[in-house]
């Protein structure tokens, strides 16, 4: 079967443009969607050709070493996902867990990168959640919370931002903690004693408690004195 040629020869100006590139008939659209009478964008054409070349290029078969590395990366990603399914973790915590498992550095780096690309690493949110939960469950002061977050390798900026939430209520939390440790028997002994020995023992015990919880020393002294005085004045409080 003979091939039907387009109208016009090689010298027809409607077929060959000024730069030697074929152009369409000026009356309508061309096959690539560009207006007839105008050459396609050379950059776009080159990108399209390069894309086709990449997609059609045969992919080399992975080596045994590459397959083993990919298997190791997937294995560590699944391990990290199990950790995250229990509670939110900081990036530093996850890196430390991989180091404890003696995961090769390149495998650990790639596993963390994939977890990061999945949007599962958010140290700012981790710090906020940690502060909120530890304040509610253990009545910790800011200094103790700061130490805990630092041990989990959270960036200092995220730590300070998290501690600023509800910051003005540290004294209230301190008072509530002290009040909860002064029971009715303590109140009765404070009210009836004459030598102040029980007051001193209770004061030392409360001070040690607040130190462990991470409250500043000057705040602890102020709150303990006030709550012991209130316990004497109002034993039923």
C-alpha positions as CSV (number, residue, x, y, z in Angstrom):
1,X,0.0,0.0,0.0
2,X,1.4,3.4,-0.9
3,X,1.8,6.0,1.8
4,X,-0.2,9.2,1.3
5,X,2.0,12.3,1.8
6,X,0.8,15.5,3.3
7,X,0.0,18.4,1.0
8,X,3.1,20.4,0.0
9,X,6.7,19.4,-0.5
10,X,9.7,19.9,1.6
11,X,10.1,23.4,0.4
12,X,6.5,24.4,1.2
13,X,6.7,27.2,3.8
14,X,3.6,25.8,5.4
15,X,5.5,22.6,6.2
16,X,9.0,23.8,7.1
17,X,9.3,26.8,9.4
18,X,12.0,29.4,9.5
19,X,14.0,27.3,12.0
20,X,13.6,24.2,9.9
21,X,10.9,22.7,12.3
22,X,7.7,21.4,10.9
23,X,4.6,23.5,11.7
24,X,0.9,22.9,11.2
25,X,-1.4,24.5,8.8
26,X,-2.4,28.0,9.9
27,X,-6.0,27.2,9.9
28,X,-6.5,25.2,13.1
29,X,-4.9,23.2,16.0
30,X,-1.9,20.9,15.6
31,X,-1.6,17.4,16.8
32,X,0.2,18.4,20.1
33,X,-2.5,21.0,21.0
34,X,-0.4,24.1,20.1
35,X,-2.0,26.6,17.7
36,X,-1.2,26.0,14.1
37,X,1.4,28.3,12.6
38,X,3.5,28.3,15.9
39,X,6.3,25.9,16.7
40,X,5.9,23.8,19.9
41,X,7.8,25.0,22.9
42,X,11.3,23.5,22.5
43,X,11.8,23.1,26.2
44,X,8.5,21.3,26.7
45,X,9.2,19.1,23.8
46,X,12.6,18.1,25.2
47,X,11.1,17.4,28.6
48,X,8.4,15.2,27.1
49,X,11.0,13.3,25.1
50,X,13.2,12.9,28.2
51,X,10.3,11.7,30.2
52,X,9.4,9.1,27.6
53,X,13.0,8.0,27.6
54,X,13.1,7.5,31.3
55,X,9.8,5.7,31.5
56,X,10.7,3.4,28.7
57,X,14.3,2.7,29.8
58,X,14.6,-0.9,31.1
59,X,15.3,-1.0,34.8
60,X,18.4,-2.9,35.9
61,X,17.8,-5.8,38.2
62,X,18.6,-5.1,41.8
63,X,21.6,-6.8,43.2
64,X,21.5,-9.2,46.1
65,X,23.1,-6.5,48.3
66,X,20.4,-3.9,47.3
67,X,17.6,-6.4,48.0
68,X,19.0,-7.2,51.4
69,X,19.4,-3.5,52.3
70,X,15.8,-2.7,51.2
71,X,14.5,-5.7,53.3
72,X,16.4,-4.3,56.3
73,X,15.0,-0.8,55.8
74,X,11.5,-2.1,55.6
75,X,12.0,-4.2,58.7
76,X,13.2,-1.2,60.7
77,X,10.3,1.0,59.4
78,X,7.9,-1.6,60.7
79,X,9.7,-1.6,64.0
80,X,9.3,2.2,64.3
81,X,5.7,2.0,63.3
82,X,5.1,-0.4,66.2
83,X,6.7,2.0,68.6
84,X,4.6,4.9,67.3
85,X,1.4,2.7,67.6
86,X,1.9,2.7,71.4
87,X,2.5,6.5,71.8
88,X,4.0,9.4,70.0
89,X,7.8,9.4,70.0
90,X,10.4,12.1,69.4
91,X,12.9,11.8,66.6
92,X,15.7,11.4,69.1
93,X,13.9,8.6,70.9
94,X,13.5,6.6,67.6
95,X,17.1,7.2,66.5
96,X,18.3,6.0,69.9
97,X,16.2,2.9,69.7
98,X,17.6,2.1,66.3
99,X,21.1,2.6,67.7
100,X,20.4,0.3,70.6
101,X,19.4,-2.4,68.1
102,X,22.8,-1.8,66.4
103,X,21.1,-1.0,63.1
104,X,23.7,0.1,60.4
105,X,23.9,3.8,60.0
106,X,22.7,3.9,56.4
107,X,19.7,1.6,57.1
108,X,18.8,3.7,60.1
109,X,19.1,7.0,58.1
110,X,16.9,5.7,55.3
111,X,14.3,4.2,57.7
112,X,14.0,7.6,59.6
113,X,13.8,9.4,56.3
114,X,10.8,7.3,55.2
115,X,9.1,7.8,58.6
116,X,9.7,11.5,58.2
117,X,8.3,11.6,54.7
118,X,5.2,9.9,55.9
119,X,4.6,12.8,58.3
120,X,5.1,10.7,61.5
121,X,7.8,12.8,63.1
122,X,6.6,16.0,64.9
123,X,8.8,16.9,67.9
124,X,6.8,20.1,68.6
125,X,3.5,18.1,69.0
126,X,5.4,15.4,70.9
127,X,6.7,18.0,73.4
128,X,3.2,19.5,73.9
129,X,1.6,16.2,74.5
130,X,4.4,15.1,76.9
131,X,4.0,18.3,79.0
132,X,0.3,18.1,79.1
133,X,0.2,14.4,80.1
134,X,3.0,14.6,82.7
135,X,1.5,17.6,84.3
136,X,-1.8,15.9,84.6
137,X,-0.6,12.5,85.7
138,X,2.4,13.3,87.8
139,X,2.1,17.0,88.7
140,X,5.6,17.6,87.4
141,X,7.2,21.1,87.5
142,X,8.7,22.7,84.5
143,X,12.3,21.8,85.4
144,X,11.5,18.1,85.6
145,X,9.6,18.3,82.3
146,X,12.6,20.1,80.7
147,X,15.0,17.3,81.9
148,X,12.7,14.6,80.6
149,X,12.3,16.2,77.1
150,X,16.1,16.9,76.9
151,X,16.7,13.2,77.7
152,X,14.5,12.4,74.7
153,X,16.7,14.7,72.5
154,X,13.9,17.2,71.8
155,X,15.1,20.6,70.4
156,X,15.2,23.3,73.1
157,X,12.9,25.6,71.1
158,X,10.2,22.9,71.1
159,X,10.7,22.3,74.8
160,X,10.3,26.0,75.8
161,X,7.3,26.4,73.5
162,X,5.6,23.4,75.1
163,X,6.4,24.7,78.7
164,X,4.9,28.1,77.9
165,X,1.4,26.5,77.6
166,X,-0.4,27.0,81.0
167,X,2.9,28.5,82.3
168,X,1.2,30.8,84.8
169,X,-0.4,27.9,86.7
170,X,2.8,26.3,88.0
171,X,2.2,27.8,91.4
172,X,-1.4,26.5,91.4
173,X,-0.2,23.0,90.5
174,X,2.4,23.2,93.2
175,X,-0.2,24.2,95.8
176,X,-2.5,21.4,94.7
177,X,0.3,18.9,95.1
178,X,1.3,20.1,98.6
179,X,-2.3,20.2,99.7
180,X,-2.9,16.7,98.6
181,X,0.0,15.5,100.8
182,X,-1.3,17.1,104.0
183,X,-3.9,14.7,105.4
184,X,-6.3,15.2,108.3
185,X,-3.9,13.6,110.8
186,X,-1.2,16.1,109.8
187,X,-3.6,19.0,110.1
188,X,-4.6,17.9,113.6
189,X,-1.0,17.5,114.7
190,X,-0.1,20.9,113.3
191,X,-2.9,22.4,115.2
192,X,-2.2,20.9,118.5
193,X,1.6,20.6,118.7
194,X,3.6,23.0,120.7
195,X,7.3,22.4,119.8
196,X,6.9,22.6,116.0
197,X,8.6,19.2,115.4
198,X,5.9,17.8,113.2
199,X,5.8,21.0,111.2
200,X,9.5,20.8,110.5
201,X,9.4,17.1,109.5
202,X,6.4,17.7,107.2
203,X,8.1,20.7,105.7
204,X,11.2,18.7,104.9
205,X,9.2,15.9,103.4
206,X,7.2,18.3,101.2
207,X,10.3,20.1,100.1
208,X,11.9,16.8,99.0
209,X,8.8,16.0,97.1
210,X,8.7,19.3,95.2
211,X,12.4,19.0,94.4
212,X,11.8,15.6,92.9
213,X,8.9,17.0,90.9
214,X,11.0,19.8,89.5
215,X,9.6,22.9,91.2
216,X,11.9,25.8,91.9
217,X,13.3,26.1,95.4
218,X,11.9,29.5,96.1
219,X,8.4,28.6,94.9
220,X,8.6,25.4,97.1
221,X,9.4,27.4,100.2
222,X,6.7,29.9,99.5
223,X,4.0,27.3,98.9
224,X,4.9,25.0,101.7
225,X,4.9,27.9,104.3
226,X,1.5,29.1,103.0
227,X,-0.1,25.6,103.0
228,X,1.2,24.7,106.4
229,X,-0.2,28.0,107.8
230,X,-3.5,27.4,106.1
231,X,-3.6,23.8,107.6
232,X,-3.3,25.2,111.1
233,X,-5.9,28.0,110.6
234,X,-8.4,25.8,108.8
235,X,-7.9,22.1,109.7
236,X,-10.9,21.0,107.6
237,X,-9.6,22.6,104.4
